Amino acid sequence: KSLETLDIRMKAHCENATRVSDFLAGQRKVTRVLYPFRPDHPQHNLARAQMEGGGGVVAFEVEGGKKAAFKLANALGLVDISNNLGDAKSLITHPETTTHQKLTPEARAVLGVTPGLLRLSVGLEDAGDICDDLEQALKVA
């Protein structure tokens, strides 16, 4: 039954993720944003050639490493912390301590998984509300 609305939901995920990635790129405490439809993404041209939208996941790094990343995640009110991404609700995870925890520090470094990296699965909430939540959490981080 959910396949009936998949197209419209994915368009909304992509639009929201684009807005959120642009917002994050303008934040002082954010040192890196990875979203394939941003021109500064290393595979931007490939993504544009192959995809209609950039997807719903935005990775970003905050200065201050793991401590700051955890502070930010814990300060979020709208966005939930989860190891599973890809829901209608916005979710955030810390890859170094979840999905990539079994890799050596050297292997994580090769992949760009730093202590301050967070992965945000942007949901269907209002993009402005998601950005507001991130903004207030960045003040704490």
Secondary structure, DSSP 8 states (H G I E B T S, - for coil): -GGGGHHHHHHHHHHHHHHHHHHHHT-TTEEEEE-TTSTTSTTHHHHHHH-SS--SEEEEEETTHHHHHHHHHHH-SSSEE-S---SSS-EEE-GGGTTTTTS-HHHHHHHT--TTEEEEE--SS-HHHHHHHHHHHHHH-
